[in-house]
């Protein structure tokens, strides 16, 4: 079962950044700034992008097997 942790932080320049730390297929992934990496500006965009990334991880793992 997947577990994700999406947090937000308002920076000094008044921008809101979304950070994600998640576990997928038994591997813990470190905190990543989804606003900086993927341009996510809302929690919904962040969640949707995370789902896309999980699909890509699953595809790569199946190709390697």
N, CA, C and O atoms as CSV, one atom per row, in Angstrom:
chain,resi,resn,atom,element,x,y,z
A,1,UNK,N,N,0.845,-1.183,0.000
A,1,UNK,CA,C,0.000,0.000,0.000
A,1,UNK,C,C,0.886,1.240,0.000
A,1,UNK,O,O,1.888,1.296,0.713
A,2,UNK,N,N,0.515,2.220,-0.796
A,2,UNK,CA,C,1.305,3.442,-0.915
A,2,UNK,C,C,0.991,4.393,0.235
A,2,UNK,O,O,-0.144,4.485,0.702
A,3,UNK,N,N,2.013,5.084,0.669
A,3,UNK,CA,C,1.849,6.071,1.734
A,3,UNK,C,C,2.556,7.340,1.288
A,3,UNK,O,O,3.732,7.301,0.925
A,4,UNK,N,N,1.849,8.470,1.314
A,4,UNK,CA,C,2.483,9.710,0.926
A,4,UNK,C,C,2.265,10.787,1.983
A,4,UNK,O,O,1.310,10.747,2.758
A,5,UNK,N,N,3.160,11.723,1.988
A,5,UNK,CA,C,3.111,12.814,2.930
A,5,UNK,C,C,3.364,14.095,2.141
A,5,UNK,O,O,4.498,14.371,1.749
A,6,UNK,N,N,2.314,14.875,1.910
A,6,UNK,CA,C,2.421,16.138,1.181
A,6,UNK,C,C,2.325,17.264,2.195
A,6,UNK,O,O,1.350,17.362,2.941
A,7,UNK,N,N,3.342,18.113,2.214
A,7,UNK,CA,C,3.338,19.264,3.108
A,7,UNK,C,C,3.578,20.528,2.300
A,7,UNK,O,O,4.122,20.485,1.197
A,8,UNK,N,N,3.167,21.645,2.866
A,8,UNK,CA,C,3.402,22.915,2.192
A,8,UNK,C,C,4.129,23.857,3.141
A,8,UNK,O,O,4.036,23.739,4.362
A,9,UNK,N,N,4.847,24.785,2.548
A,9,UNK,CA,C,5.593,25.761,3.331
A,9,UNK,C,C,5.555,27.092,2.589
A,9,UNK,O,O,5.802,27.147,1.385
A,10,UNK,N,N,5.247,28.157,3.311
A,10,UNK,CA,C,5.259,29.489,2.720
A,10,UNK,C,C,6.634,30.090,2.979
A,10,UNK,O,O,7.062,30.229,4.125
A,11,UNK,N,N,7.312,30.441,1.907
A,11,UNK,CA,C,8.664,30.971,1.997
A,11,UNK,C,C,8.650,32.473,2.287
A,11,UNK,O,O,7.596,33.109,2.269
A,12,UNK,N,N,9.830,33.028,2.553
A,12,UNK,CA,C,9.954,34.452,2.865
A,12,UNK,C,C,9.453,35.346,1.737
A,12,UNK,O,O,8.959,36.444,1.989
A,13,UNK,N,N,9.577,34.884,0.495
A,13,UNK,CA,C,9.115,35.695,-0.634
A,13,UNK,C,C,7.621,35.478,-0.915
A,13,UNK,O,O,7.139,35.838,-1.990
A,14,UNK,N,N,6.901,34.905,0.021
A,14,UNK,CA,C,5.453,34.703,0.002
A,14,UNK,C,C,4.987,33.652,-1.003
A,14,UNK,O,O,3.797,33.600,-1.313
A,15,UNK,N,N,5.870,32.828,-1.511
A,15,UNK,CA,C,5.448,31.736,-2.392
A,15,UNK,C,C,5.204,30.490,-1.554
A,15,UNK,O,O,5.839,30.279,-0.521
A,16,UNK,N,N,4.277,29.678,-2.019
A,16,UNK,CA,C,3.936,28.445,-1.304
A,16,UNK,C,C,4.539,27.279,-2.073
A,16,UNK,O,O,4.251,27.085,-3.254
A,17,UNK,N,N,5.372,26.511,-1.399
A,17,UNK,CA,C,6.003,25.341,-2.001
A,17,UNK,C,C,5.417,24.075,-1.400
A,17,UNK,O,O,5.082,24.021,-0.216
A,18,UNK,N,N,5.300,23.043,-2.256
A,18,UNK,CA,C,4.769,21.759,-1.822
A,18,UNK,C,C,5.883,20.722,-1.835
A,18,UNK,O,O,6.600,20.570,-2.824
A,19,UNK,N,N,6.016,20.018,-0.726
A,19,UNK,CA,C,7.052,19.009,-0.552
A,19,UNK,C,C,6.390,17.645,-0.378
A,19,UNK,O,O,5.337,17.529,0.249
A,20,UNK,N,N,7.017,16.622,-0.938
A,20,UNK,CA,C,6.450,15.273,-0.881
A,20,UNK,C,C,7.509,14.292,-0.408
A,20,UNK,O,O,8.648,14.306,-0.874
A,21,UNK,N,N,7.115,13.451,0.514
A,21,UNK,CA,C,7.913,12.305,0.944
A,21,UNK,C,C,6.969,11.114,0.860
A,21,UNK,O,O,5.871,11.151,1.417
A,22,UNK,N,N,7.388,10.061,0.171
A,22,UNK,CA,C,6.464,8.954,-0.006
A,22,UNK,C,C,7.170,7.614,-0.011
A,22,UNK,O,O,8.379,7.512,-0.223
A,23,UNK,N,N,6.362,6.588,0.231
A,23,UNK,CA,C,6.834,5.213,0.182
A,23,UNK,C,C,6.045,4.519,-0.923
A,23,UNK,O,O,4.822,4.637,-0.999
A,24,UNK,N,N,6.768,3.791,-1.781
A,24,UNK,CA,C,6.118,3.086,-2.875
A,24,UNK,C,C,6.854,1.796,-3.138
A,24,UNK,O,O,8.075,1.781,-3.299
A,25,UNK,N,N,6.105,0.715,-3.181
A,25,UNK,CA,C,6.637,-0.621,-3.413
A,25,UNK,C,C,7.785,-0.956,-2.465
A,25,UNK,O,O,8.801,-1.522,-2.868
A,26,UNK,N,N,7.601,-0.595,-1.203
A,26,UNK,CA,C,8.561,-0.943,-0.170
A,26,UNK,C,C,9.796,-0.064,-0.097
A,26,UNK,O,O,10.704,-0.350,0.684
A,27,UNK,N,N,9.855,0.998,-0.891
A,27,UNK,CA,C,11.010,1.885,-0.859
A,27,UNK,C,C,10.582,3.280,-0.410
A,27,UNK,O,O,9.602,3.830,-0.912
A,28,UNK,N,N,11.325,3.842,0.536
A,28,UNK,CA,C,11.059,5.181,1.044
A,28,UNK,C,C,11.825,6.192,0.194
A,28,UNK,O,O,13.043,6.087,0.049
A,29,UNK,N,N,11.119,7.162,-0.363
A,29,UNK,CA,C,11.745,8.207,-1.176
A,29,UNK,C,C,11.889,9.466,-0.329
A,29,UNK,O,O,10.996,9.784,0.456
A,30,UNK,N,N,12.999,10.186,-0.474
A,30,UNK,CA,C,13.243,11.366,0.367
A,30,UNK,C,C,12.340,12.536,-0.022
A,30,UNK,O,O,11.646,12.497,-1.037
A,31,UNK,N,N,12.368,13.564,0.804
A,31,UNK,CA,C,11.564,14.764,0.579
A,31,UNK,C,C,12.024,15.457,-0.700
A,31,UNK,O,O,13.213,15.702,-0.902
A,32,UNK,N,N,11.058,15.764,-1.554
A,32,UNK,CA,C,11.329,16.471,-2.807
A,32,UNK,C,C,10.404,17.675,-2.904
A,32,UNK,O,O,9.238,17.604,-2.516
A,33,UNK,N,N,10.927,18.779,-3.421
A,33,UNK,CA,C,10.159,19.997,-3.621
A,33,UNK,C,C,9.466,19.900,-4.980
A,33,UNK,O,O,10.086,20.137,-6.016
A,34,UNK,N,N,8.173,19.550,-4.971
A,34,UNK,CA,C,7.438,19.374,-6.220
A,34,UNK,C,C,7.145,20.712,-6.899
A,34,UNK,O,O,6.927,20.746,-8.110
A,35,UNK,N,N,7.136,21.794,-6.158
A,35,UNK,CA,C,6.942,23.105,-6.770
A,35,UNK,C,C,8.151,23.449,-7.622
A,35,UNK,O,O,8.005,23.926,-8.747
A,36,UNK,N,N,9.323,23.215,-7.101
A,36,UNK,CA,C,10.547,23.518,-7.839
A,36,UNK,C,C,10.776,22.520,-8.988
A,36,UNK,O,O,11.154,22.919,-10.090
A,37,UNK,N,N,10.552,21.251,-8.732
A,37,UNK,CA,C,10.834,20.221,-9.732
A,37,UNK,C,C,9.809,20.165,-10.856
A,37,UNK,O,O,10.173,19.999,-12.021
A,38,UNK,N,N,8.525,20.304,-10.515
A,38,UNK,CA,C,7.464,20.076,-11.493
A,38,UNK,C,C,6.502,21.250,-11.658
A,38,UNK,O,O,5.575,21.171,-12.464
A,39,UNK,N,N,6.698,22.321,-10.923
A,39,UNK,CA,C,5.832,23.495,-11.051
A,39,UNK,C,C,4.460,23.335,-10.426
A,39,UNK,O,O,3.521,24.023,-10.829
A,40,UNK,N,N,4.317,22.448,-9.455
A,40,UNK,CA,C,3.023,22.233,-8.793
A,40,UNK,C,C,2.689,23.426,-7.905
A,40,UNK,O,O,3.480,23.813,-7.045
A,41,UNK,N,N,1.495,24.011,-8.125
A,41,UNK,CA,C,1.116,25.199,-7.367
A,41,UNK,C,C,-0.034,24.957,-6.402
A,41,UNK,O,O,-0.381,25.835,-5.612
A,42,UNK,N,N,-0.626,23.769,-6.462
A,42,UNK,CA,C,-1.695,23.419,-5.528
A,42,UNK,C,C,-1.451,22.005,-4.998
A,42,UNK,O,O,-0.662,21.241,-5.552
A,43,UNK,N,N,-2.149,21.684,-3.914
A,43,UNK,CA,C,-2.012,20.342,-3.347
A,43,UNK,C,C,-2.561,19.296,-4.316
A,43,UNK,O,O,-2.014,18.198,-4.413
A,44,UNK,N,N,-3.626,19.622,-5.025
A,44,UNK,CA,C,-4.210,18.693,-6.007
A,44,UNK,C,C,-3.228,18.413,-7.135
A,44,UNK,O,O,-3.066,17.260,-7.534
A,45,UNK,N,N,-2.565,19.451,-7.659
A,45,UNK,CA,C,-1.556,19.254,-8.708
A,45,UNK,C,C,-0.423,18.376,-8.189
A,45,UNK,O,O,0.072,17.503,-8.902
A,46,UNK,N,N,-0.019,18.611,-6.955
A,46,UNK,CA,C,1.055,17.833,-6.345
A,46,UNK,C,C,0.652,16.370,-6.224
A,46,UNK,O,O,1.434,15.480,-6.560
A,47,UNK,N,N,-0.555,16.117,-5.751
A,47,UNK,CA,C,-1.044,14.746,-5.601
A,47,UNK,C,C,-1.128,14.050,-6.962
A,47,UNK,O,O,-0.716,12.898,-7.096
A,48,UNK,N,N,-1.660,14.747,-7.968
A,48,UNK,CA,C,-1.780,14.161,-9.306
A,48,UNK,C,C,-0.409,13.841,-9.898
A,48,UNK,O,O,-0.228,12.787,-10.508
A,49,UNK,N,N,0.551,14.738,-9.722
A,49,UNK,CA,C,1.909,14.503,-10.232
A,49,UNK,C,C,2.548,13.312,-9.526
A,49,UNK,O,O,3.253,12.522,-10.154
A,50,UNK,N,N,2.305,13.182,-8.236
A,50,UNK,CA,C,2.838,12.044,-7.485
A,50,UNK,C,C,2.283,10.732,-8.034
A,50,UNK,O,O,3.014,9.748,-8.141
A,51,UNK,N,N,1.013,10.711,-8.379
A,51,UNK,CA,C,0.419,9.502,-8.947
A,51,UNK,C,C,1.071,9.166,-10.286
A,51,UNK,O,O,1.322,7.996,-10.573
A,52,UNK,N,N,1.350,10.185,-11.113
A,52,UNK,CA,C,2.044,9.972,-12.390
A,52,UNK,C,C,3.437,9.381,-12.158
A,52,UNK,O,O,3.859,8.470,-12.871
A,53,UNK,N,N,4.132,9.899,-11.172
A,53,UNK,CA,C,5.485,9.432,-10.875
A,53,UNK,C,C,5.454,7.976,-10.406
A,53,UNK,O,O,6.320,7.186,-10.782
A,54,UNK,N,N,4.475,7.622,-9.599
A,54,UNK,CA,C,4.361,6.240,-9.144
A,54,UNK,C,C,4.120,5.295,-10.318
A,54,UNK,O,O,4.662,4.190,-10.344
A,55,UNK,N,N,3.316,5.716,-11.281
A,55,UNK,CA,C,3.073,4.905,-12.477
A,55,UNK,C,C,4.376,4.709,-13.247
A,55,UNK,O,O,4.671,3.603,-13.700
A,56,UNK,N,N,5.154,5.779,-13.397
A,56,UNK,CA,C,6.429,5.688,-14.106
A,56,UNK,C,C,7.413,4.773,-13.377
A,56,UNK,O,O,8.131,4.001,-14.011
A,57,UNK,N,N,7.447,4.860,-12.048
A,57,UNK,CA,C,8.332,3.982,-11.265
A,57,UNK,C,C,7.932,2.525,-11.490
A,57,UNK,O,O,8.794,1.667,-11.680
A,58,UNK,N,N,6.645,2.249,-11.469
A,58,UNK,CA,C,6.158,0.880,-11.669
A,58,UNK,C,C,6.521,0.376,-13.067
A,58,UNK,O,O,6.899,-0.785,-13.224
A,59,UNK,N,N,6.410,1.240,-14.086
A,59,UNK,CA,C,6.759,0.858,-15.451
A,59,UNK,C,C,8.238,0.492,-15.551
A,59,UNK,O,O,8.595,-0.525,-16.144
A,60,UNK,N,N,9.087,1.323,-14.970
A,60,UNK,CA,C,10.536,1.078,-15.027
A,60,UNK,C,C,10.872,-0.223,-14.317
A,60,UNK,O,O,11.679,-1.011,-14.811
A,61,UNK,N,N,10.260,-0.453,-13.162
A,61,UNK,CA,C,10.550,-1.685,-12.418
A,61,UNK,C,C,10.129,-2.924,-13.203
A,61,UNK,O,O,10.819,-3.943,-13.165
A,62,UNK,N,N,8.998,-2.846,-13.916
A,62,UNK,CA,C,8.566,-4.003,-14.680
A,62,UNK,C,C,9.467,-4.228,-15.892
A,62,UNK,O,O,9.665,-5.371,-16.306
A,63,UNK,N,N,10.012,-3.162,-16.464
A,63,UNK,CA,C,10.938,-3.297,-17.595
A,63,UNK,C,C,12.262,-3.932,-17.158
A,63,UNK,O,O,12.891,-4.665,-17.921
A,64,UNK,N,N,12.672,-3.644,-15.932
A,64,UNK,CA,C,13.930,-4.167,-15.430
A,64,UNK,C,C,13.834,-5.630,-15.016
A,64,UNK,O,O,14.852,-6.310,-14.886
A,65,UNK,N,N,12.615,-6.113,-14.810
A,65,UNK,CA,C,12.448,-7.515,-14.398
A,65,UNK,C,C,12.424,-8.436,-15.535
A,65,UNK,O,O,12.290,-9.645,-15.348
